[in-house]
Amino acid sequence: MKELWTGRVEVLTPPNDLGDTKAFTNVVTWASSEQEFKDQVASVFEEYGWSLIGVEECSPVSALESLNEELSEVVERAKGYPKACIYMTFHYYPSKPT
């Protein structure tokens, strides 16, 4: 059965204003397994021309002991949308292509 999952994902995007292309962000989406979470995120990101590099700390929201304020707000938004795949702020790090 699908439930809300969250994870920290690393993504490859076109260069930002500084030329960096790699970032990480937290994502909330509906899934029934870690693999389905990865597949859902990769599918949505591909629509934007982004590539999923990796996933860390992926788990059902219900398994978390606590949620920070931002994550809690995103989870509440996602509850009403069965196809939701909501990503938060992108945090770019030095990764200019050579």
CYANA upper distance limits for C-alpha pairs under 8 A (distance plus 0.5 A):
  1 MET  CA     31 ALA  CA      8.43
  1 MET  CA     32 SER  CA      6.12
  2 LYS  CA     30 TRP  CA      6.39
  2 LYS  CA     31 ALA  CA      5.33
  2 LYS  CA     32 SER  CA      4.88
  3 GLU  CA     30 TRP  CA      5.78
  3 GLU  CA     31 ALA  CA      6.15
  3 GLU  CA     32 SER  CA      6.71
  3 GLU  CA     60 PRO  CA      7.37
  3 GLU  CA     61 VAL  CA      8.41
  4 LEU  CA     28 VAL  CA      7.09
  4 LEU  CA     29 THR  CA      6.01
  4 LEU  CA     30 TRP  CA      5.00
  4 LEU  CA     31 ALA  CA      6.80
  4 LEU  CA     60 PRO  CA      6.35
  4 LEU  CA     61 VAL  CA      6.20
  4 LEU  CA     62 SER  CA      8.20
  4 LEU  CA     75 VAL  CA      8.01
  4 LEU  CA     78 ALA  CA      8.35
  4 LEU  CA     79 LYS  CA      8.17
  5 TRP  CA     28 VAL  CA      6.14
  5 TRP  CA     29 THR  CA      6.02
  5 TRP  CA     30 TRP  CA      6.43
  5 TRP  CA     31 ALA  CA      6.73
  5 TRP  CA     37 PHE  CA      7.43
  5 TRP  CA     58 CYS  CA      7.54
  5 TRP  CA     59 SER  CA      6.00
  5 TRP  CA     60 PRO  CA      4.55
  5 TRP  CA     61 VAL  CA      5.61
  6 THR  CA     26 ASN  CA      7.47
  6 THR  CA     27 VAL  CA      5.96
  6 THR  CA     28 VAL  CA      4.98
  6 THR  CA     29 THR  CA      7.06
  6 THR  CA     57 GLU  CA      8.36
  6 THR  CA     58 CYS  CA      6.11
  6 THR  CA     59 SER  CA      6.24
  6 THR  CA     60 PRO  CA      6.73
  6 THR  CA     61 VAL  CA      6.58
  7 GLY  CA     26 ASN  CA      6.13
  7 GLY  CA     27 VAL  CA      6.14
  7 GLY  CA     28 VAL  CA      7.49
  7 GLY  CA     55 VAL  CA      7.03
  7 GLY  CA     56 GLU  CA      6.47
  7 GLY  CA     57 GLU  CA      5.71
  7 GLY  CA     58 CYS  CA      4.49
  7 GLY  CA     59 SER  CA      6.98
  8 ARG  CA     24 PHE  CA      7.28
  8 ARG  CA     25 THR  CA      6.14
  8 ARG  CA     26 ASN  CA      4.87
  8 ARG  CA     27 VAL  CA      6.91
  8 ARG  CA     55 VAL  CA      6.27
  8 ARG  CA     56 GLU  CA      5.66
  8 ARG  CA     57 GLU  CA      6.53
  8 ARG  CA     58 CYS  CA      7.28
  9 VAL  CA     24 PHE  CA      5.93
  9 VAL  CA     25 THR  CA      6.05
  9 VAL  CA     26 ASN  CA      6.60
  9 VAL  CA     27 VAL  CA      7.62
  9 VAL  CA     52 LEU  CA      7.72
  9 VAL  CA     53 ILE  CA      7.93
  9 VAL  CA     54 GLY  CA      6.20
  9 VAL  CA     55 VAL  CA      4.92
  9 VAL  CA     56 GLU  CA      6.72
 10 GLU  CA     22 LYS  CA      7.64
 10 GLU  CA     23 ALA  CA      6.24
 10 GLU  CA     24 PHE  CA      4.80
 10 GLU  CA     25 THR  CA      7.20
 10 GLU  CA     52 LEU  CA      6.72
 10 GLU  CA     53 ILE  CA      5.75
 10 GLU  CA     54 GLY  CA      5.66
 10 GLU  CA     55 VAL  CA      6.83
 11 VAL  CA     22 LYS  CA      6.26
 11 VAL  CA     23 ALA  CA      5.90
 11 VAL  CA     24 PHE  CA      6.44
 11 VAL  CA     25 THR  CA      8.42
 11 VAL  CA     50 TRP  CA      7.19
 11 VAL  CA     51 SER  CA      6.11
 11 VAL  CA     52 LEU  CA      5.16
 11 VAL  CA     53 ILE  CA      5.72
 11 VAL  CA     54 GLY  CA      7.72
 12 LEU  CA     21 THR  CA      6.05
 12 LEU  CA     22 LYS  CA      5.19
 12 LEU  CA     23 ALA  CA      7.07
 12 LEU  CA     50 TRP  CA      6.11
 12 LEU  CA     51 SER  CA      5.52
 12 LEU  CA     52 LEU  CA      6.92
 12 LEU  CA     53 ILE  CA      7.12
 13 THR  CA     21 THR  CA      5.53
 13 THR  CA     22 LYS  CA      6.79
 13 THR  CA     23 ALA  CA      8.21
 13 THR  CA     49 GLY  CA      7.52
 13 THR  CA     50 TRP  CA      5.25
 13 THR  CA     51 SER  CA      7.19
 14 PRO  CA     21 THR  CA      6.12
 14 PRO  CA     49 GLY  CA      8.26
 14 PRO  CA     50 TRP  CA      7.78
 15 PRO  CA     19 GLY  CA      5.03
 15 PRO  CA     20 ASP  CA      5.50
 15 PRO  CA     21 THR  CA      5.07
 15 PRO  CA     96 LYS  CA      7.92
 16 ASN  CA     20 ASP  CA      5.99
 16 ASN  CA     21 THR  CA      6.94
 19 GLY  CA     95 SER  CA      8.20
 19 GLY  CA     96 LYS  CA      5.86
 19 GLY  CA     97 PRO  CA      8.19
 20 ASP  CA     92 TYR  CA      7.16
 20 ASP  CA     93 TYR  CA      7.20
 20 ASP  CA     94 PRO  CA      6.21
 20 ASP  CA     95 SER  CA      5.28
 20 ASP  CA     96 LYS  CA      4.97
 20 ASP  CA     97 PRO  CA      7.81
 21 THR  CA     92 TYR  CA      7.74
 21 THR  CA     93 TYR  CA      8.49
 21 THR  CA     94 PRO  CA      8.49
 21 THR  CA     95 SER  CA      6.21
 21 THR  CA     96 LYS  CA      6.64
 21 THR  CA     97 PRO  CA      7.71
 22 LYS  CA     92 TYR  CA      6.29
 22 LYS  CA     93 TYR  CA      6.75
 22 LYS  CA     94 PRO  CA      8.03
 22 LYS  CA     95 SER  CA      6.33
 23 ALA  CA     90 PHE  CA      6.41
 23 ALA  CA     91 HIS  CA      5.63
 23 ALA  CA     92 TYR  CA      4.53
 23 ALA  CA     93 TYR  CA      6.49
 24 PHE  CA     90 PHE  CA      6.23
 24 PHE  CA     91 HIS  CA      5.84
 24 PHE  CA     92 TYR  CA      7.12
 25 THR  CA     87 TYR  CA      7.05
 25 THR  CA     88 MET  CA      6.29
 25 THR  CA     89 THR  CA      6.41
 25 THR  CA     90 PHE  CA      5.48
 25 THR  CA     91 HIS  CA      6.82
 26 ASN  CA     87 TYR  CA      6.26
 26 ASN  CA     88 MET  CA      6.03
 26 ASN  CA     89 THR  CA      8.05
 27 VAL  CA     41 VAL  CA      8.31
 27 VAL  CA     85 CYS  CA      7.36
 27 VAL  CA     86 ILE  CA      6.05
 27 VAL  CA     87 TYR  CA      4.76
 27 VAL  CA     88 MET  CA      6.82
 28 VAL  CA     74 VAL  CA      7.63
 28 VAL  CA     75 VAL  CA      7.21
 28 VAL  CA     78 ALA  CA      7.86
 28 VAL  CA     84 ALA  CA      8.17
 28 VAL  CA     85 CYS  CA      6.25
 28 VAL  CA     86 ILE  CA      5.76
 28 VAL  CA     87 TYR  CA      6.97
 29 THR  CA     37 PHE  CA      7.39
 29 THR  CA     40 GLN  CA      8.08
 29 THR  CA     41 VAL  CA      8.14
 29 THR  CA     78 ALA  CA      7.70
 29 THR  CA     83 LYS  CA      7.98
 29 THR  CA     84 ALA  CA      6.05
 29 THR  CA     85 CYS  CA      4.85
 29 THR  CA     86 ILE  CA      6.89
 30 TRP  CA     37 PHE  CA      7.62
 30 TRP  CA     82 PRO  CA      7.20
 30 TRP  CA     83 LYS  CA      7.30
 30 TRP  CA     84 ALA  CA      7.23
 30 TRP  CA     85 CYS  CA      7.70
 31 ALA  CA     36 GLU  CA      5.96
 31 ALA  CA     37 PHE  CA      5.73
 31 ALA  CA     40 GLN  CA      8.20
 32 SER  CA     36 GLU  CA      6.81
 32 SER  CA     37 PHE  CA      7.99
 33 SER  CA     37 PHE  CA      6.77
 34 GLU  CA     38 LYS  CA      6.81
 34 GLU  CA     58 CYS  CA      7.07
 34 GLU  CA     59 SER  CA      7.46
 35 GLN  CA     39 ASP  CA      6.63
 36 GLU  CA     40 GLN  CA      6.46
 37 PHE  CA     41 VAL  CA      6.67
 38 LYS  CA     42 ALA  CA      6.50
 38 LYS  CA     55 VAL  CA      7.67
 39 ASP  CA     43 SER  CA      6.56
 40 GLN  CA     44 VAL  CA      6.83
 40 GLN  CA     85 CYS  CA      8.12
 41 VAL  CA     45 PHE  CA      6.53
 41 VAL  CA     52 LEU  CA      8.03
 41 VAL  CA     85 CYS  CA      7.37
 42 ALA  CA     46 GLU  CA      6.52
 42 ALA  CA     51 SER  CA      7.24
 42 ALA  CA     52 LEU  CA      5.94
 43 SER  CA     47 GLU  CA      7.22
 44 VAL  CA     48 TYR  CA      7.69
 44 VAL  CA     85 CYS  CA      7.81
 45 PHE  CA     49 GLY  CA      7.03
 45 PHE  CA     50 TRP  CA      5.57
 45 PHE  CA     51 SER  CA      6.80
 45 PHE  CA     52 LEU  CA      7.50
 46 GLU  CA     50 TRP  CA      5.63
 46 GLU  CA     51 SER  CA      6.56
 59 SER  CA     63 ALA  CA      7.24
 59 SER  CA     64 LEU  CA      8.19
 60 PRO  CA     64 LEU  CA      7.75
 67 LEU  CA     71 LEU  CA      6.42
 67 LEU  CA     72 SER  CA      6.07
 68 ASN  CA     72 SER  CA      6.54
 69 GLU  CA     73 GLU  CA      6.76
 70 GLU  CA     74 VAL  CA      6.88
 71 LEU  CA     75 VAL  CA      6.61
 72 SER  CA     76 GLU  CA      6.76
 73 GLU  CA     77 ARG  CA      6.83
 74 VAL  CA     78 ALA  CA      6.66
 74 VAL  CA     86 ILE  CA      7.62
 75 VAL  CA     79 LYS  CA      6.72
 76 GLU  CA     80 GLY  CA      8.11
 77 ARG  CA     81 TYR  CA      8.04
 78 ALA  CA     82 PRO  CA      7.86
 78 ALA  CA     84 ALA  CA      6.03
 78 ALA  CA     85 CYS  CA      8.06
 78 ALA  CA     86 ILE  CA      7.76
